[in-house]
Amino acid sequence: MTIRRQYSLPNCTLILEGLSDTTAGGDQLDARPLMTILVNAECRFMGQPQPISGGRDFFENLVQSVSRYAQEFLSHVPHPQLDGAKPPLVQLQSLPDKNLHRLMVGQPAEAVSGVPADSHSASGAAGGGMDGNNPVQLDLTTVQLFDLVEAIDQFQADQRTLPDLTVPLQAISRRYRQADKSVTQRNAPAAIGVTSLAVAALALFLVPVPEVRPPKPASESEVTETTSPSPDSPGQVTPTPTSSPPSAAELENELTSSREITNPTELSYLKRYLYRELNQEWDDREGLSQNLEYQITVGGDGEILGYKPVEDTPIDSAQNTPLPELSYIPTDGGTASRETFALFRVVFTPGGVLQISPWQGYQGEPGLGPEITDRRILRRLNNQLYDTLNERWQGTPLSQKPLNYRVAITEDGTVADYEPTNQPAWDYVEETPLAELANPEAAGIGSGETGFVPDKPLAQFQVVFKPNGVLEVSPLRGF
């Protein structure tokens, strides 16, 4: 069986695929299979046209290089390589733009200073069409870099994944310290990290600390059957210590390039879209013994960018929800706009009820966007919507209560948005034709400059599907 572990952050997703050595022991309290052999490691970044991937050597180099570079970036103390050390397969290099960091795979150190790379340097190490003559080179933002750091940190804390892969911790010689800075300057107050948490919400897990921190468990895992061959043997990582965090001003400049959505109307549309996506894909509703609560980051286009458990939610409980399947993972050549994002609180309850609300609540009363108010048009659309629904509705054999909805349509009669207004309407939406008729793009919902707020006026109607087969359609605000 191939074991698949995925560590998802808003801007980076780390995927490990491997096998289990059946002779290896492990924690009998953890039901997840123990991955002891790494078959493939893949790292995908939001907005980048291709992932980077490779085997055991690639992943070990990735973990070591990223940990070393992040420590150096945060502490501003250089971490030179030992004399005679083999150039790493994976390297990171700072760029003149302090918000960009160059990640190079398959390119030894000599190539950075202008000397051609050795042809054997990337032999079979990474994917994406890379070889010794064509190394992969990605320019990462600081947010992407620290999402990668967090993904690696989650892997390090996962005792069921490559438990013998270790990264040695090395003390830095005192001769590399920054002599021109005082101890106070080199060790920024811990309070800076606290004041920066609101800004770091975009990255969800990016909370730098000044010392070695306790490991955090992995976000989720998945097991699928396959007959893949088994290459090398595996291992575990020890957390890498970091030094002082950057200043609050630096964090703010690095993390606020994306805008958090606070418009109550757009939040309301995004909430409905998220509810429909999760509610439709949540199949196993009987196996929960407690509330599973998450903070979820949603892009301005409605995609789930990342999630993390909150309160007392177990780390591995995401496998009982549709979150892993619905989280956005960029594909080769595919990118999505991430200039805006919104934070939501999502609760999966043992009773099978899904609860969603904006993380900070609404800053005002949500609206419905531009509306069609002309009485003649409303009468025509009222009849058109009735005929469309009546033709496709086969009754409500499962629900013994009326199903009430708010339905919005364009001037040509296309259903662009709908919202259940009572609980039975949520529970039995599949008994109505609304889901198959809905075409949000017809009103510009989820695209264009207005995000999830319609850029075309919509006619708003109240629709009731009754158990006795009667269909009622009327303008939401009357004629």
C-alpha positions as CSV (number, residue, x, y, z in Angstrom):
1,M,0.0,0.0,0.0
2,T,1.2,3.5,-0.8
3,I,0.9,5.9,2.2
4,R,0.2,9.5,1.3
5,R,0.8,12.3,3.8
6,Q,-0.2,15.9,3.0
7,Y,0.8,19.0,4.9
8,S,-1.4,21.9,3.6
9,L,-0.7,25.6,4.1
10,P,-2.3,28.5,2.3
11,N,0.7,29.1,0.0
12,C,2.5,25.7,0.1
13,T,1.5,22.1,0.1
14,L,4.0,19.3,0.9
15,I,3.0,15.8,-0.2
16,L,4.9,12.7,0.8
17,E,4.3,9.3,-0.7
18,G,5.9,6.2,0.7
19,L,5.6,2.6,1.9
20,S,5.6,0.9,5.2
21,D,8.0,-1.7,6.5
22,T,5.8,-4.2,8.1
23,T,8.5,-5.2,10.5
24,A,8.8,-1.7,12.0
25,G,7.2,-1.0,15.3
26,G,5.3,2.1,16.2
27,D,2.8,3.8,18.4
28,Q,0.0,1.4,18.8
29,L,-2.3,4.2,19.9
30,D,-2.0,5.9,16.5
31,A,-4.1,4.0,13.9
32,R,-2.3,5.6,11.0
33,P,0.1,3.3,9.1
34,L,3.8,4.0,9.7
35,M,5.6,5.4,6.6
36,T,9.2,4.2,6.7
37,I,10.2,4.3,3.0
38,L,9.9,7.5,1.0
39,V,8.9,7.0,-2.6
40,N,8.3,10.6,-3.7
41,A,8.3,14.1,-2.1
42,E,6.5,16.9,-3.9
43,C,6.2,20.6,-2.9
44,R,3.7,22.9,-4.6
45,F,3.5,26.6,-4.2
46,M,0.5,28.8,-4.8
47,G,0.9,30.8,-8.0
48,Q,4.0,28.8,-9.2
49,P,3.6,27.1,-12.6
50,Q,5.3,23.8,-11.5
51,P,6.0,21.8,-8.4
52,I,9.3,20.5,-7.3
53,S,9.7,16.8,-6.5
54,G,12.1,14.1,-6.0
55,G,13.2,11.2,-3.9
56,R,15.0,10.7,-0.6
57,D,18.1,12.8,-1.4
58,F,15.9,15.7,-2.6
59,F,13.7,15.7,0.5
60,E,16.6,15.5,2.9
61,N,18.3,18.4,1.2
62,L,15.1,20.4,1.1
63,V,14.5,19.9,4.9
64,Q,18.1,20.8,5.8
65,S,18.5,23.8,3.4
66,V,15.1,25.3,4.3
67,S,15.8,25.0,8.0
68,R,19.2,26.5,7.7
69,Y,18.1,29.4,5.5
70,A,15.1,30.2,7.7
71,Q,17.3,30.3,10.8
72,E,19.7,32.6,9.1
73,F,16.9,34.8,7.7
74,L,15.3,35.3,11.1
75,S,18.4,35.7,13.1
76,H,20.4,37.7,10.5
77,V,23.4,35.5,11.5
78,P,25.2,33.6,8.6
79,H,25.2,29.8,8.8
80,P,28.2,28.9,6.6
81,Q,28.7,25.4,5.3
82,L,31.6,23.4,6.6
83,D,34.8,23.4,4.6
84,G,34.8,20.6,2.1
85,A,31.1,19.9,2.4
86,K,29.4,18.7,-0.7
87,P,27.2,21.4,-2.3
88,P,23.6,20.7,-1.4
89,L,21.1,19.6,-4.0
90,V,18.6,22.2,-2.7
91,Q,19.7,25.8,-2.0
92,L,18.1,29.0,-1.0
93,Q,19.5,32.5,-1.8
94,S,18.3,35.9,-0.8
95,L,17.5,38.4,-3.5
96,P,17.9,42.2,-3.6
97,D,14.1,42.4,-3.1
98,K,14.0,41.3,0.6
99,N,10.5,39.8,0.1
100,L,11.9,37.3,-2.5
101,H,14.0,34.2,-1.9
102,R,15.4,32.0,-4.7
103,L,14.9,28.3,-4.3
104,M,17.2,26.2,-6.5
105,V,17.1,22.5,-7.0
106,G,19.8,20.6,-8.8
107,Q,22.3,23.5,-8.9
108,P,25.4,23.3,-6.8
109,A,26.9,26.3,-5.0
110,E,29.5,27.0,-7.7
111,A,26.7,27.8,-10.2
112,V,25.4,30.6,-7.9
113,S,28.6,32.5,-8.3
114,G,28.8,31.9,-12.1
115,V,30.6,28.6,-12.4
116,P,28.7,26.0,-14.5
117,A,26.9,23.3,-12.6
118,D,28.3,19.8,-12.6
119,S,26.2,17.5,-14.8
120,H,25.8,15.0,-12.0
121,S,24.5,17.5,-9.5
122,A,20.8,16.8,-10.0
123,S,20.9,13.2,-11.2
124,G,17.3,12.0,-10.9
125,A,16.6,14.1,-7.9
126,A,13.8,16.4,-8.7
127,G,10.8,16.4,-11.1
128,G,9.3,19.0,-13.3
129,G,11.6,18.3,-16.2
130,M,14.8,19.2,-14.2
131,D,18.1,17.6,-14.8
132,G,21.8,18.6,-14.2
133,N,21.7,21.0,-17.1
134,N,18.3,22.5,-16.4
135,P,17.9,23.0,-12.7
136,V,14.6,24.2,-11.3
137,Q,14.6,27.7,-9.9
138,L,11.6,29.3,-8.1
139,D,11.4,32.8,-6.6
140,L,9.4,32.5,-3.4
141,T,7.8,35.3,-1.4
142,T,8.4,35.4,2.3
143,V,4.9,34.1,3.0
144,Q,5.5,31.2,0.7
145,L,8.9,30.5,2.3
146,F,7.5,30.4,5.8
147,D,4.5,28.3,4.7
148,L,7.2,25.8,3.5
149,V,8.9,26.1,6.8
150,E,5.7,25.3,8.6
151,A,4.9,22.4,6.3
152,I,8.3,20.9,7.1
153,D,7.7,21.6,10.8
154,Q,4.5,19.7,10.6
155,F,6.3,16.8,9.0
156,Q,9.0,16.9,11.7
157,A,6.3,16.5,14.4
158,D,4.6,13.6,12.6
159,Q,6.0,10.6,14.4
160,R,4.3,8.2,11.9
161,T,6.2,9.6,8.9
162,L,9.8,8.7,8.2
163,P,10.7,8.5,12.0
164,D,14.4,8.0,11.4
165,L,15.1,11.0,9.1
166,T,17.0,13.4,11.2
167,V,18.6,16.8,10.7
168,P,21.6,17.4,13.0
169,L,21.5,20.6,15.0
170,Q,24.7,22.6,14.8
171,A,25.7,25.4,17.1
172,I,27.0,28.5,15.3
173,S,30.5,29.7,16.1
174,R,30.7,33.0,18.1
175,R,32.8,34.5,15.3
176,Y,29.7,34.7,13.1
177,R,27.7,36.7,15.5
178,Q,26.7,40.3,14.6
179,A,29.2,42.3,16.7
180,D,27.7,45.6,15.7
181,K,24.4,44.9,17.3
182,S,23.6,44.7,21.0
183,V,22.0,41.7,22.7
184,T,18.7,43.6,22.9
185,Q,18.7,44.3,19.2
186,R,19.6,40.8,18.2
187,N,17.0,39.3,20.5
188,A,13.8,41.2,19.7
189,P,11.2,41.1,22.5
190,A,8.8,38.1,22.4
191,A,5.9,40.6,22.4
192,I,6.7,41.4,18.8
193,G,5.5,37.9,17.9
194,V,2.3,38.5,19.7
195,T,1.5,41.9,18.1
196,S,2.2,40.3,14.7
197,L,-0.3,37.4,15.0
198,A,-3.1,39.3,13.4
199,V,-1.0,40.0,10.4
200,A,0.3,36.4,10.3
201,A,-3.3,35.1,10.0
202,L,-2.9,35.0,6.3
203,A,-0.3,32.3,6.5
204,L,-2.4,30.5,9.2
205,F,0.6,28.8,10.8
206,L,3.4,31.4,10.5
207,V,4.2,32.3,14.1
208,P,8.0,32.6,14.5
209,V,9.4,32.0,18.0
210,P,12.9,32.7,19.4
211,E,13.7,29.1,20.6
212,V,13.2,25.5,19.8
213,R,9.5,24.8,19.9
214,P,7.6,21.6,20.8
215,P,6.7,19.6,17.6
216,K,3.2,20.0,16.1
217,P,1.4,17.0,14.7
218,A,0.8,16.5,11.0
219,S,-2.3,18.0,9.4
220,E,-3.7,14.9,7.9
221,S,-2.9,11.7,6.1
222,E,-4.4,9.5,3.4
223,V,-3.8,5.9,2.5
224,T,-4.4,4.4,-1.0
225,E,-3.7,1.0,-2.5
226,T,-1.0,0.7,-5.2
227,T,1.8,-1.5,-6.3
228,S,4.6,1.1,-6.4
229,P,8.2,-0.2,-6.0
230,S,10.1,0.7,-2.8
231,P,13.3,2.7,-3.2
232,D,15.4,4.0,-0.3
233,S,14.8,3.8,3.4
234,P,13.6,6.8,5.4
235,G,13.8,8.9,8.5
236,Q,12.7,11.6,11.0
237,V,13.7,15.2,11.6
238,T,14.5,17.1,14.8
239,P,13.1,20.7,15.0
240,T,15.7,23.3,14.0
241,P,16.2,26.2,16.5
242,T,15.5,29.7,15.3
243,S,16.8,32.9,16.7
244,S,15.1,36.2,17.2
245,P,12.0,37.0,15.1
246,P,12.0,39.9,12.7
247,S,10.4,43.2,13.8
248,A,6.6,43.7,13.6
249,A,7.1,46.2,10.8
250,E,9.1,43.7,8.8
251,L,6.4,41.0,9.3
252,E,3.7,43.5,8.4
253,N,5.4,44.5,5.2
254,E,6.0,40.8,4.3
255,L,2.5,39.5,5.1
256,T,0.1,42.2,4.2
257,S,0.5,42.0,0.4
258,S,-2.8,40.2,0.3
259,R,-6.0,42.0,1.5
260,E,-8.4,40.4,4.0
261,I,-12.0,40.5,2.9
262,T,-14.1,42.4,5.4
263,N,-17.0,43.6,3.2
264,P,-20.1,41.9,4.8
265,T,-21.8,41.3,1.5
266,E,-18.8,39.5,0.0
267,L,-18.3,37.6,3.2
268,S,-21.9,36.5,3.1
269,Y,-21.6,35.2,-0.5
270,L,-18.3,33.4,0.3
271,K,-19.9,31.9,3.4
272,R,-22.8,30.5,1.3
273,Y,-20.4,29.2,-1.3
274,L,-18.2,27.5,1.3
275,Y,-21.2,26.0,3.0
276,R,-22.6,24.5,-0.2
277,E,-19.1,23.0,-1.1
278,L,-18.5,21.5,2.4
279,N,-22.1,20.4,2.9
280,Q,-22.3,18.6,-0.4
281,E,-19.0,16.7,0.1
282,W,-19.4,15.8,3.8
283,D,-20.5,12.2,3.5
284,D,-19.4,10.6,6.8
285,R,-21.6,12.4,9.4
286,E,-22.1,9.6,11.8
287,G,-18.6,8.9,13.0
288,L,-18.0,12.1,15.0
289,S,-17.8,12.0,18.8
290,Q,-17.1,15.7,19.3
291,N,-17.3,19.0,17.5
292,L,-14.5,19.5,14.9
293,E,-13.7,23.2,14.7
294,Y,-11.3,24.8,12.2
295,Q,-10.1,28.1,11.1
296,I,-10.3,28.1,7.3
297,T,-8.7,30.5,4.9
298,V,-10.7,31.0,1.7
299,G,-9.4,32.9,-1.4
300,G,-11.3,35.6,-3.1
301,D,-12.3,33.0,-5.7
302,G,-13.8,30.7,-3.2
303,E,-11.0,28.1,-3.0
304,I,-10.0,26.7,0.4
305,L,-6.3,27.8,0.7
306,G,-5.6,26.3,4.2
307,Y,-7.1,25.2,7.4
308,K,-6.0,24.5,11.0
309,P,-7.8,22.9,14.0
310,V,-8.7,25.1,16.9
311,E,-10.0,24.6,20.4
312,D,-9.8,20.8,21.3
313,T,-10.0,19.5,17.8
314,P,-7.6,16.6,17.2
315,I,-5.0,17.3,14.5
316,D,-5.7,14.1,12.5
317,S,-9.5,14.6,12.6
318,A,-9.5,16.4,9.2
319,Q,-9.7,13.0,7.5
320,N,-13.3,12.8,8.8
321,T,-14.2,16.0,6.9
322,P,-14.0,17.0,3.2
323,L,-11.3,19.6,3.9
324,P,-8.3,17.6,2.5
325,E,-10.2,16.9,-0.7
326,L,-11.4,20.4,-1.2
327,S,-8.2,22.3,-0.4
328,Y,-6.7,24.1,-3.4
329,I,-3.5,22.5,-4.8
330,P,-2.0,24.3,-7.9
331,T,-1.5,22.1,-10.9
332,D,1.2,22.4,-13.6
333,G,0.6,25.6,-15.5
334,G,-2.4,26.6,-13.4
335,T,-2.5,29.5,-11.1
336,A,-5.3,31.4,-9.3
337,S,-5.7,34.9,-8.1
338,R,-4.9,35.2,-4.4
339,E,-5.0,39.0,-3.9
340,T,-7.8,38.6,-1.3
341,F,-8.7,36.1,1.4
342,A,-11.2,35.6,4.1
343,L,-11.1,33.7,7.4
344,F,-14.0,31.5,8.5
345,R,-14.8,29.4,11.6
346,V,-16.2,26.0,10.5
347,V,-17.6,23.5,12.9
348,F,-18.5,19.9,12.0
349,T,-20.9,18.7,14.7
350,P,-21.6,15.1,15.8
351,G,-25.3,15.6,14.8
352,G,-24.3,16.1,11.2
353,V,-24.9,19.9,11.2
354,L,-22.4,22.2,9.6
355,Q,-21.8,25.6,11.1
356,I,-20.0,28.4,9.3
357,S,-19.4,32.0,10.3
358,P,-16.8,34.7,9.5
359,W,-13.9,34.5,11.9
360,Q,-14.2,38.1,13.1
361,G,-18.0,38.3,12.5
362,Y,-19.7,40.8,10.1
363,Q,-18.6,44.4,10.2
364,G,-22.1,45.6,9.2
365,E,-25.2,44.1,7.7
366,P,-24.7,41.8,4.7
367,G,-26.5,42.8,1.6
368,L,-27.4,41.0,-1.7
369,G,-25.6,43.2,-4.2
370,P,-27.3,45.1,-7.0
371,E,-30.9,44.2,-7.5
372,I,-33.5,44.3,-10.3
373,T,-36.5,46.4,-9.0
374,D,-38.5,47.1,-12.2
375,R,-42.0,45.6,-11.6
376,R,-42.5,44.6,-15.2
377,I,-39.2,42.7,-15.3
378,L,-39.9,41.1,-11.9
379,R,-43.3,39.8,-13.1
380,R,-41.8,38.3,-16.2
381,L,-38.9,36.7,-14.3
382,N,-41.3,35.5,-11.6
383,N,-43.2,33.5,-14.2
384,Q,-40.0,32.3,-15.9
385,L,-38.5,31.1,-12.7
386,Y,-41.7,29.2,-11.7
387,D,-41.8,27.5,-15.1
388,T,-38.1,26.5,-14.9
389,L,-38.4,25.0,-11.4
390,N,-41.8,23.4,-11.9
391,E,-40.5,21.6,-15.0
392,R,-37.6,20.1,-13.2
393,W,-39.0,19.5,-9.7
394,Q,-40.0,15.9,-8.9
395,G,-41.4,16.6,-5.5
396,T,-39.9,16.2,-2.0
397,P,-40.5,12.6,-1.0
398,L,-37.9,12.7,1.9
399,S,-38.8,16.0,3.5
400,Q,-42.1,16.4,5.4
401,K,-41.6,20.1,5.8
402,P,-41.5,23.0,3.3
403,L,-38.2,23.8,1.8
404,N,-37.7,27.6,1.8
405,Y,-35.1,29.4,-0.4
406,R,-34.0,32.8,-1.5
407,V,-33.3,32.5,-5.2
408,A,-31.6,35.2,-7.3
409,I,-31.7,35.2,-11.1
410,T,-30.3,37.4,-13.9
411,E,-32.4,39.4,-16.3
412,D,-32.3,36.6,-18.8
413,G,-33.7,34.1,-16.2
414,T,-30.4,32.3,-15.2
415,V,-30.3,31.1,-11.6
416,A,-27.1,32.8,-10.2
417,D,-27.5,32.3,-6.5
418,Y,-29.7,30.6,-3.9
419,E,-29.7,30.4,-0.1
420,P,-31.7,28.0,2.1
421,T,-33.7,30.0,4.7
422,N,-34.7,27.1,6.9
423,Q,-32.9,24.0,8.1
424,P,-34.9,21.4,6.0
425,A,-33.9,23.4,2.9
426,W,-30.3,22.7,3.7
427,D,-30.9,19.1,4.5
428,Y,-32.9,18.3,1.4
429,V,-31.5,20.6,-1.2
430,E,-30.8,17.7,-3.5
431,E,-34.5,17.2,-3.8
432,T,-34.7,20.5,-5.6
433,P,-33.2,21.5,-9.0
434,L,-31.5,24.5,-7.6
435,A,-28.0,23.1,-7.3
436,E,-27.9,21.9,-11.0
437,L,-29.4,25.1,-12.2
438,A,-27.1,27.5,-10.3
439,N,-24.6,29.3,-12.5
440,P,-22.9,32.0,-10.4
441,E,-20.6,33.0,-13.3
442,A,-23.6,34.3,-15.1
443,A,-23.7,37.2,-12.7
444,G,-19.9,37.5,-12.2
445,I,-20.0,35.9,-8.8
446,G,-16.5,34.7,-8.0
447,S,-14.8,36.4,-10.8
448,G,-13.9,40.0,-11.9
449,E,-13.1,42.9,-9.7
450,T,-16.2,42.5,-7.5
451,G,-15.1,39.1,-6.2
452,F,-18.1,37.1,-4.9
453,V,-20.5,40.1,-5.0
454,P,-22.5,40.0,-8.3
455,D,-21.4,42.5,-10.9
456,K,-24.9,42.3,-12.6
457,P,-28.2,43.2,-10.9
458,L,-30.2,40.2,-9.8
459,A,-33.9,39.7,-9.2
460,Q,-34.5,38.2,-5.7
461,F,-37.3,35.7,-5.2
462,Q,-38.7,33.6,-2.3
463,V,-39.2,30.0,-3.4
464,V,-41.0,27.4,-1.4
465,F,-41.1,23.6,-2.3
466,K,-44.0,22.1,-0.3
467,P,-44.4,18.4,0.6
468,N,-47.8,18.2,-1.1
469,G,-46.2,19.1,-4.4
470,V,-47.1,22.8,-4.5
471,L,-44.4,25.2,-5.7
472,E,-44.6,28.9,-4.6
473,V,-42.5,31.7,-6.2
474,S,-42.8,35.4,-5.3
475,P,-40.6,38.5,-5.3
476,L,-38.5,38.7,-2.1
477,R,-39.6,42.3,-1.5
478,G,-42.9,42.2,-3.3
479,F,-43.8,43.8,-6.6
